[in-house]
Amino acid sequence: MANVEIYTWSACPFCVRAKALLTRKGVAFQEYVIDGDEAARAVMAQRANGRRSVPQIFIDDQHIGGCDDLHALDRQGGLDPLLGLSA
């Protein structure tokens, strides 16, 4: 199973949507809630090629992007293979 990490803010609707998609797929993920934590946000931005918006999602240390990127990858059929899910 893939190692999935997601940086979130607790009141972010896009974060909720991204986590819901992963949960529907039965995927466990490590969530980093970074509400107002600039040091944590700086770490996230460094990993995410400078992107500071949330959520930022990583699968096996590969930067996926945000909520829209995750859903687009799923629609294109690219998410399940990254997650190690069989078709």
N, CA, C and O atoms as a Tinker XYZ file with bonds, in Angstrom:
   348  protein
     1  N      0.852000   -1.194000    0.000000    73     2
     2  CA     0.000000    0.000000    0.000000    64     1     3
     3  C      0.887000    1.243000    0.000000    63     2     4     5
     4  O      1.943000    1.267000    0.632000    81     3
     5  N      0.452000    2.247000   -0.700000    73     3     6
     6  CA     1.224000    3.478000   -0.845000    64     5     7
     7  C      1.239000    4.276000    0.457000    63     6     8     9
     8  O      0.328000    4.171000    1.279000    81     7
     9  N      2.285000    5.068000    0.623000    73     7    10
    10  CA     2.383000    6.001000    1.738000    64     9    11
    11  C      1.784000    7.326000    1.273000    63    10    12    13
    12  O      2.357000    8.004000    0.421000    81    11
    13  N      0.621000    7.697000    1.838000    73    11    14
    14  CA    -0.088000    8.904000    1.421000    64    13    15
    15  C     -0.017000    9.933000    2.547000    63    14    16    17
    16  O     -0.332000    9.638000    3.700000    81    15
    17  N      0.405000   11.150000    2.188000    73    15    18
    18  CA     0.477000   12.250000    3.149000    64    17    19
    19  C     -0.333000   13.413000    2.592000    63    18    20    21
    20  O     -0.321000   13.684000    1.391000    81    19
    21  N     -1.038000   14.095000    3.497000    73    19    22
    22  CA    -1.838000   15.248000    3.069000    64    21    23
    23  C     -1.713000   16.353000    4.116000    63    22    24    25
    24  O     -1.918000   16.133000    5.310000    81    23
    25  N     -1.374000   17.540000    3.633000    73    23    26
    26  CA    -1.294000   18.729000    4.492000    64    25    27
    27  C     -2.630000   19.449000    4.391000    63    26    28    29
    28  O     -3.116000   19.714000    3.292000    81    27
    29  N     -3.223000   19.764000    5.536000    73    27    30
    30  CA    -4.566000   20.352000    5.544000    64    29    31
    31  C     -4.687000   21.501000    6.540000    63    30    32    33
    32  O     -3.829000   21.709000    7.399000    81    31
    33  N     -5.783000   22.236000    6.392000    73    31    34
    34  CA    -6.310000   23.124000    7.428000    64    33    35
    35  C     -7.637000   22.496000    7.842000    63    34    36    37
    36  O     -8.346000   21.938000    7.003000    81    35
    37  N     -7.972000   22.579000    9.099000    73    35    38
    38  CA    -9.159000   21.871000    9.593000    64    37    39
    39  C    -10.461000   22.390000    8.993000    63    38    40    41
    40  O    -11.405000   21.614000    8.849000    81    39
    41  N    -10.550000   23.668000    8.638000    73    39    42
    42  CA   -11.805000   24.224000    8.118000    64    41    43
    43  C    -11.793000   24.383000    6.601000    63    42    44    45
    44  O    -12.581000   25.161000    6.063000    81    43
    45  N    -10.924000   23.669000    5.905000    73    43    46
    46  CA   -10.770000   23.826000    4.460000    64    45    47
    47  C    -11.671000   22.842000    3.712000    63    46    48    49
    48  O    -11.484000   21.632000    3.834000    81    47
    49  N    -12.654000   23.339000    2.934000    73    47    50
    50  CA   -13.558000   22.425000    2.223000    64    49    51
    51  C    -12.844000   21.566000    1.168000    63    50    52    53
    52  O    -13.253000   20.432000    0.916000    81    51
    53  N    -11.788000   22.096000    0.557000    73    51    54
    54  CA   -11.036000   21.308000   -0.428000    64    53    55
    55  C    -10.291000   20.163000    0.256000    63    54    56    57
    56  O    -10.154000   19.075000   -0.304000    81    55
    57  N     -9.810000   20.423000    1.475000    73    55    58
    58  CA    -9.128000   19.379000    2.251000    64    57    59
    59  C    -10.112000   18.258000    2.583000    63    58    60    61
    60  O     -9.774000   17.078000    2.488000    81    59
    61  N    -11.325000   18.633000    2.973000    73    59    62
    62  CA   -12.361000   17.652000    3.297000    64    61    63
    63  C    -12.678000   16.794000    2.067000    63    62    64    65
    64  O    -12.816000   15.576000    2.183000    81    63
    65  N    -12.794000   17.416000    0.899000    73    63    66
    66  CA   -13.089000   16.672000   -0.342000    64    65    67
    67  C    -11.962000   15.705000   -0.699000    63    66    68    69
    68  O    -12.215000   14.566000   -1.090000    81    67
    69  N    -10.725000   16.160000   -0.564000    73    67    70
    70  CA    -9.580000   15.300000   -0.893000    64    69    71
    71  C     -9.522000   14.104000    0.049000    63    70    72    73
    72  O     -9.308000   12.974000   -0.391000    81    71
    73  N     -9.712000   14.350000    1.350000    73    71    74
    74  CA    -9.687000   13.250000    2.331000    64    73    75
    75  C    -10.847000   12.294000    2.086000    63    74    76    77
    76  O    -10.693000   11.084000    2.256000    81    75
    77  N    -12.004000   12.813000    1.690000    73    75    78
    78  CA   -13.170000   11.964000    1.427000    64    77    79
    79  C    -12.897000   11.014000    0.265000    63    78    80    81
    80  O    -13.282000    9.846000    0.316000    81    79
    81  N    -12.238000   11.506000   -0.778000    73    79    82
    82  CA   -11.909000   10.649000   -1.917000    64    81    83
    83  C    -10.973000    9.519000   -1.485000    63    82    84    85
    84  O    -11.189000    8.358000   -1.835000    81    83
    85  N     -9.948000    9.860000   -0.732000    73    83    86
    86  CA    -9.010000    8.836000   -0.261000    64    85    87
    87  C     -9.709000    7.829000    0.647000    63    86    88    89
    88  O     -9.455000    6.628000    0.565000    81    87
    89  N    -10.588000    8.325000    1.510000    73    87    90
    90  CA   -11.319000    7.446000    2.430000    64    89    91
    91  C    -12.236000    6.505000    1.658000    63    90    92    93
    92  O    -12.320000    5.321000    1.982000    81    91
    93  N    -12.937000    7.029000    0.620000    73    91    94
    94  CA   -13.806000    6.178000   -0.206000    64    93    95
    95  C    -13.018000    5.057000   -0.864000    63    94    96    97
    96  O    -13.544000    3.967000   -1.087000    81    95
    97  N    -11.758000    5.327000   -1.173000    73    95    98
    98  CA   -10.916000    4.316000   -1.801000    64    97    99
    99  C    -10.304000    3.359000   -0.775000    63    98   100   101
   100  O     -9.592000    2.424000   -1.142000    81    99
   101  N    -10.581000    3.593000    0.504000    73    99   102
   102  CA   -10.075000    2.715000    1.551000    64   101   103
   103  C     -8.592000    2.893000    1.827000    63   102   104   105
   104  O     -7.919000    1.971000    2.287000    81   103
   105  N     -8.089000    4.092000    1.541000    73   103   106
   106  CA    -6.661000    4.364000    1.686000    64   105   107
   107  C     -6.390000    5.077000    3.008000    63   106   108   109
   108  O     -7.022000    6.084000    3.328000    81   107
   109  N     -5.444000    4.540000    3.765000    73   107   110
   110  CA    -5.006000    5.213000    4.991000    64   109   111
   111  C     -4.055000    6.334000    4.582000    63   110   112   113
   112  O     -3.302000    6.197000    3.618000    81   111
   113  N     -4.092000    7.443000    5.318000    73   111   114
   114  CA    -3.197000    8.552000    5.002000    64   113   115
   115  C     -2.745000    9.234000    6.281000    63   114   116   117
   116  O     -3.437000    9.210000    7.299000    81   115
   117  N     -1.575000    9.837000    6.207000    73   115   118
   118  CA    -1.031000   10.631000    7.307000    64   117   119
   119  C     -1.442000   12.070000    7.053000    63   118   120   121
   120  O     -1.080000   12.653000    6.031000    81   119
   121  N     -2.195000   12.641000    7.978000    73   119   122
   122  CA    -2.655000   14.022000    7.824000    64   121   123
   123  C     -1.838000   14.940000    8.716000    63   122   124   125
   124  O     -1.619000   14.659000    9.894000    81   123
   125  N     -1.390000   16.043000    8.128000    73   123   126
   126  CA    -0.689000   17.086000    8.879000    64   125   127
   127  C     -1.591000   18.312000    8.874000    63   126   128   129
   128  O     -1.707000   18.995000    7.856000    81   127
   129  N     -2.230000   18.595000   10.007000    73   127   130
   130  CA    -3.099000   19.770000   10.123000    64   129   131
   131  C     -2.198000   20.946000   10.492000    63   130   132   133
   132  O     -1.624000   20.980000   11.581000    81   131
   133  N     -2.079000   21.909000    9.579000    73   131   134
   134  CA    -1.091000   22.977000    9.758000    64   133   135
   135  C     -1.735000   24.340000   10.012000    63   134   136   137
   136  O     -1.128000   25.371000    9.721000    81   135
   137  N     -2.952000   24.358000   10.548000    73   135   138
   138  CA    -3.670000   25.613000   10.813000    64   137   139
   139  C     -2.758000   26.659000   11.466000    63   138   140   141
   140  O     -2.343000   26.497000   12.613000    81   139
   141  N     -2.453000   27.714000   10.738000    73   139   142
   142  CA    -1.706000   28.829000   11.303000    64   141   143
   143  C     -0.260000   28.524000   11.653000    63   142   144   145
   144  O      0.403000   29.377000   12.243000    81   143
   145  N      0.254000   27.365000   11.323000    73   143   146
   146  CA     1.628000   26.978000   11.670000    64   145   147
   147  C      2.538000   27.294000   10.483000    63   146   148   149
   148  O      2.671000   26.495000    9.557000    81   147
   149  N      3.156000   28.465000   10.526000    73   147   150
   150  CA     3.967000   28.914000    9.377000    64   149   151
   151  C      5.188000   28.027000    9.152000    63   150   152   153
   152  O      5.605000   27.836000    8.010000    81   151
   153  N      5.765000   27.483000   10.218000    73   151   154
   154  CA     6.927000   26.599000   10.060000    64   153   155
   155  C      6.520000   25.335000    9.294000    63   154   156   157
   156  O      7.227000   24.896000    8.387000    81   155
   157  N      5.377000   24.760000    9.666000    73   155   158
   158  CA     4.886000   23.559000    8.978000    64   157   159
   159  C      4.511000   23.896000    7.537000    63   158   160   161
   160  O      4.737000   23.095000    6.629000    81   159
   161  N      3.942000   25.075000    7.332000    73   159   162
   162  CA     3.567000   25.480000    5.974000    64   161   163
   163  C      4.810000   25.656000    5.102000    63   162   164   165
   164  O      4.789000   25.336000    3.914000    81   163
   165  N      5.885000   26.162000    5.691000    73   163   166
   166  CA     7.139000   26.327000    4.948000    64   165   167
   167  C      7.701000   24.969000    4.532000    63   166   168   169
   168  O      8.206000   24.824000    3.418000    81   167
   169  N      7.618000   23.978000    5.413000    73   167   170
   170  CA     8.071000   22.617000    5.090000    64   169   171
   171  C      7.227000   22.064000    3.945000    63   170   172   173
   172  O      7.756000   21.500000    2.987000    81   171
   173  N      5.904000   22.231000    4.055000    73   171   174
   174  CA     4.998000   21.765000    3.004000    64   173   175
   175  C      5.347000   22.430000    1.673000    63   174   176   177
   176  O      5.451000   21.752000    0.651000    81   175
   177  N      5.527000   23.752000    1.678000    73   175   178
   178  CA     5.811000   24.497000    0.452000    64   177   179
   179  C      7.127000   24.047000   -0.171000    63   178   180   181
   180  O      7.247000   23.984000   -1.395000    81   179
   181  N      8.102000   23.738000    0.656000    73   179   182
   182  CA     9.390000   23.259000    0.144000    64   181   183
   183  C      9.197000   21.923000   -0.579000    63   182   184   185
   184  O      9.770000   21.699000   -1.645000    81   183
   185  N      8.391000   21.045000    0.005000    73   183   186
   186  CA     8.117000   19.747000   -0.618000    64   185   187
   187  C      7.242000   19.900000   -1.854000    63   186   188   189
   188  O      7.342000   19.100000   -2.784000    81   187
   189  N      6.382000   20.922000   -1.876000    73   187   190
   190  CA     5.373000   21.078000   -2.930000    64   189   191
   191  C      5.798000   22.087000   -3.996000    63   190   192   193
   192  O      4.954000   22.745000   -4.604000    81   191
   193  N      7.095000   22.206000   -4.220000    73   191   194
   194  CA     7.604000   23.100000   -5.272000    64   193   195
   195  C      7.098000   24.525000   -5.113000    63   194   196   197
   196  O      6.794000   25.196000   -6.100000    81   195
   197  N      7.007000   24.988000   -3.868000    73   195   198
   198  CA     6.623000   26.367000   -3.604000    64   197   199
   199  C      5.139000   26.602000   -3.420000    63   198   200   201
   200  O      4.730000   27.710000   -3.071000    81   199
   201  N      4.326000   25.588000   -3.646000    73   199   202
   202  CA     2.873000   25.777000   -3.484000    64   201   203
   203  C      2.531000   25.866000   -2.003000    63   202   204   205
   204  O      2.934000   25.017000   -1.208000    81   203
   205  N      1.776000   26.917000   -1.639000    73   203   206
   206  CA     1.444000   27.167000   -0.239000    64   205   207
   207  C     -0.038000   26.956000    0.070000    63   206   208   209
   208  O     -0.457000   27.093000    1.219000    81   207
   209  N     -0.827000   26.625000   -0.943000    73   207   210
   210  CA    -2.258000   26.389000   -0.719000    64   209   211
   211  C     -2.456000   24.980000   -0.152000    63   210   212   213
   212  O     -1.619000   24.098000   -0.341000    81   211
   213  N     -3.567000   24.789000    0.538000    73   211   214
   214  CA    -3.901000   23.463000    1.062000    64   213   215
   215  C     -5.165000   22.971000    0.365000    63   214   216   217
   216  O     -5.996000   23.782000   -0.044000    81   215
   217  N     -5.322000   21.668000    0.225000    73   215   218
   218  CA    -4.375000   20.651000    0.671000    64   217   219
   219  C     -3.218000   20.496000   -0.318000    63   218   220   221
   220  O     -3.314000   20.905000   -1.475000    81   219
   221  N     -2.133000   19.902000    0.155000    73   219   222
   222  CA    -1.061000   19.428000   -0.714000    64   221   223
   223  C     -0.925000   17.944000   -0.412000    63   222   224   225
   224  O     -0.829000   17.542000    0.748000    81   223
   225  N     -0.918000   17.140000   -1.460000    73   223   226
   226  CA    -0.991000   15.692000   -1.314000    64   225   227
   227  C      0.255000   15.056000   -1.922000    63   226   228   229
   228  O      0.713000   15.442000   -2.997000    81   227
   229  N      0.787000   14.075000   -1.206000    73   227   230
   230  CA     1.967000   13.338000   -1.642000    64   229   231
   231  C      1.666000   11.848000   -1.564000    63   230   232   233
   232  O      1.098000   11.374000   -0.580000    81   231
   233  N      2.048000   11.110000   -2.606000    73   231   234
   234  CA     1.920000    9.654000   -2.600000    64   233   235
   235  C      3.317000    9.093000   -2.827000    63   234   236   237
   236  O      3.936000    9.334000   -3.863000    81   235
   237  N      3.803000    8.340000   -1.843000    73   235   238
   238  CA     5.174000    7.802000   -1.899000    64   237   239
   239  C      6.182000    8.898000   -2.242000    63   238   240   241
   240  O      7.037000    8.727000   -3.111000    81   239
   241  N      6.062000   10.030000   -1.541000    73   239   242
   242  CA     6.946000   11.197000   -1.701000    64   241   243
   243  C      6.832000   11.885000   -3.056000    63   242   244   245
   244  O      7.604000   12.800000   -3.345000    81   243
   245  N      5.891000   11.467000   -3.888000    73   243   246
   246  CA     5.645000   12.157000   -5.168000    64   245   247
   247  C      4.566000   13.203000   -4.941000    63   246   248   249
   248  O      3.488000   12.895000   -4.432000    81   247
   249  N      4.861000   14.446000   -5.322000    73   247   250
   250  CA     3.892000   15.529000   -5.143000    64   249   251
   251  C      2.768000   15.383000   -6.156000    63   250   252   253
   252  O      3.002000   15.398000   -7.364000    81   251
   253  N      1.543000   15.240000   -5.655000    73   251   254
   254  CA     0.359000   15.110000   -6.513000    64   253   255
   255  C     -0.252000   16.476000   -6.779000    63   254   256   257
   256  O     -0.710000   16.754000   -7.888000    81   255
   257  N     -0.257000   17.325000   -5.765000    73   255   258
   258  CA    -0.853000   18.649000   -5.882000    64   257   259
   259  C     -1.982000   18.803000   -4.891000    63   258   260   261
   260  O     -1.937000   18.257000   -3.789000    81   259
   261  N     -3.006000   19.559000   -5.295000    73   259   262
   262  CA    -4.126000   19.847000   -4.415000    64   261   263
   263  C     -5.331000   18.971000   -4.695000    63   262   264   265
   264  O     -5.225000   17.937000   -5.355000    81   263
   265  N     -6.473000   19.395000   -4.187000    73   263   266
   266  CA    -7.727000   18.643000   -4.304000    64   265   267
   267  C     -8.119000   18.436000   -5.769000    63   266   268   269
   268  O     -8.439000   17.317000   -6.170000    81   267
   269  N     -8.096000   19.498000   -6.563000    73   267   270
   270  CA    -8.483000   19.377000   -7.973000    64   269   271
   271  C     -7.539000   18.444000   -8.721000    63   270   272   273
   272  O     -7.973000   17.669000   -9.574000    81   271
   273  N     -6.249000   18.517000   -8.403000    73   271   274
   274  CA    -5.263000   17.642000   -9.038000    64   273   275
   275  C     -5.542000   16.177000   -8.695000    63   274   276   277
   276  O     -5.451000   15.304000   -9.558000    81   275
   277  N     -5.878000   15.917000   -7.441000    73   275   278
   278  CA    -6.166000   14.550000   -6.991000    64   277   279
   279  C     -7.392000   13.997000   -7.718000    63   278   280   281
   280  O     -7.376000   12.864000   -8.200000    81   279
   281  N     -8.457000   14.804000   -7.794000    73   279   282
   282  CA    -9.675000   14.352000   -8.470000    64   281   283
   283  C     -9.446000   14.164000   -9.976000    63   282   284   285
   284  O     -9.980000   13.228000  -10.571000    81   283
   285  N     -8.660000   15.044000  -10.587000    73   283   286
   286  CA    -8.359000   14.917000  -12.015000    64   285   287
   287  C     -7.572000   13.630000  -12.275000    63   286   288   289
   288  O     -7.836000   12.914000  -13.242000    81   287
   289  N     -6.619000   13.349000  -11.414000    73   287   290
   290  CA    -5.823000   12.125000  -11.549000    64   289   291
   291  C     -6.721000   10.897000  -11.434000    63   290   292   293
   292  O     -6.537000    9.913000  -12.151000    81   291
   293  N     -7.695000   10.964000  -10.523000    73   291   294
   294  CA    -8.628000    9.853000  -10.356000    64   293   295
   295  C     -9.487000    9.677000  -11.612000    63   294   296   297
   296  O     -9.671000    8.556000  -12.085000    81   295
   297  N    -10.013000   10.786000  -12.153000    73   295   298
   298  CA   -10.844000   10.716000  -13.367000    64   297   299
   299  C    -10.073000   10.146000  -14.555000    63   298   300   301
   300  O    -10.641000    9.459000  -15.403000    81   299
   301  N     -8.777000   10.438000  -14.605000    73   299   302
   302  CA    -7.932000    9.965000  -15.713000    64   301   303
   303  C     -7.466000    8.523000  -15.500000    63   302   304   305
   304  O     -6.792000    7.956000  -16.360000    81   303
   305  N     -7.824000    7.930000  -14.358000    73   303   306
   306  CA    -7.434000    6.548000  -14.090000    64   305   307
   307  C     -6.020000    6.393000  -13.565000    63   306   308   309
   308  O     -5.500000    5.278000  -13.512000    81   307
   309  N     -5.393000    7.490000  -13.177000    73   307   310
   310  CA    -4.004000    7.426000  -12.717000    64   309   311
   311  C     -3.821000    7.301000  -11.224000    63   310   312   313
   312  O     -2.717000    7.016000  -10.758000    81   311
   313  N     -4.894000    7.511000  -10.454000    73   311   314
   314  CA    -4.752000    7.508000   -9.003000    64   313   315
   315  C     -4.622000    6.100000   -8.431000    63   314   316   317
   316  O     -3.735000    5.842000   -7.618000    81   315
   317  N     -5.498000    5.188000   -8.849000    73   315   318
   318  CA    -5.481000    3.836000   -8.281000    64   317   319
   319  C     -4.111000    3.157000   -8.411000    63   318   320   321
   320  O     -3.635000    2.569000   -7.440000    81   319
   321  N     -3.461000    3.222000   -9.591000    73   319   322
   322  CA    -2.134000    2.598000   -9.684000    64   321   323
   323  C     -1.117000    3.197000   -8.701000    63   322   324   325
   324  O     -0.308000    2.471000   -8.122000    81   323
   325  N     -1.164000    4.529000   -8.516000    73   323   326
   326  CA    -0.243000    5.164000   -7.567000    64   325   327
   327  C     -0.520000    4.693000   -6.143000    63   326   328   329
   328  O      0.398000    4.556000   -5.333000    81   327
   329  N     -1.784000    4.450000   -5.851000    73   327   330
   330  CA    -2.169000    4.008000   -4.502000    64   329   331
   331  C     -1.948000    2.522000   -4.299000    63   330   332   333
   332  O     -2.094000    2.017000   -3.186000    81   331
   333  N     -1.600000    1.821000   -5.362000    73   331   334
   334  CA    -1.402000    0.385000   -5.256000    64   333   335
   335  C     -2.708000   -0.399000   -5.227000    63   334   336   337
   336  O     -2.761000   -1.526000   -4.733000    81   335
   337  N     -3.765000    0.219000   -5.767000    73   335   338
   338  CA    -5.066000   -0.450000   -5.824000    64   337   339
   339  C     -5.208000   -1.122000   -7.167000    63   338   340   341
   340  O     -4.849000   -0.542000   -8.192000    81   339
   341  N     -5.723000   -2.329000   -7.180000    73   339   342
   342  CA    -5.920000   -3.029000   -8.456000    64   341   343
   343  C     -7.237000   -2.578000   -9.079000    63   342   344   345
   344  O     -8.182000   -2.219000   -8.376000    81   343
   345  N     -7.281000   -2.603000  -10.375000    73   343   346
   346  CA    -8.474000   -2.144000  -11.109000    64   345   347
   347  C     -9.626000   -3.112000  -10.955000    63   346   348
   348  O    -10.703000   -2.883000  -11.505000    81   347
